[in-house]
Amino acid sequence: MFLITLVNAIYWLLLILFLARMVISFARIDPYDPTWGRLAQLVYQVTEPIMEPVRRLVPPQGGLDFSPLIILLGLAALRMILVSLL
């Protein structure tokens, strides 16, 4: 039971971080802003190591980066598999 809760918590944390990254990229937050810039930098530092390998496999098409969508779908599938195994 603890492992299922842990998997779900990690899933939701990553989901929130990737959704925040998508909002930040659309809102074009200044990275040097004293409040929002620090938050944006933190979100980018946490999510970039996951996004970079996916971006190499699926480069942006027509200016659109599909790597967050691919990662979110992969996280959902991984969560379903792990929860069903536990």
Secondary structure as UniProt FT lines:
FT   HELIX           2..27
FT   TURN            31..32
FT   TURN            34..35
FT   HELIX           36..57
FT   TURN            62..63
FT   HELIX           67..85
//
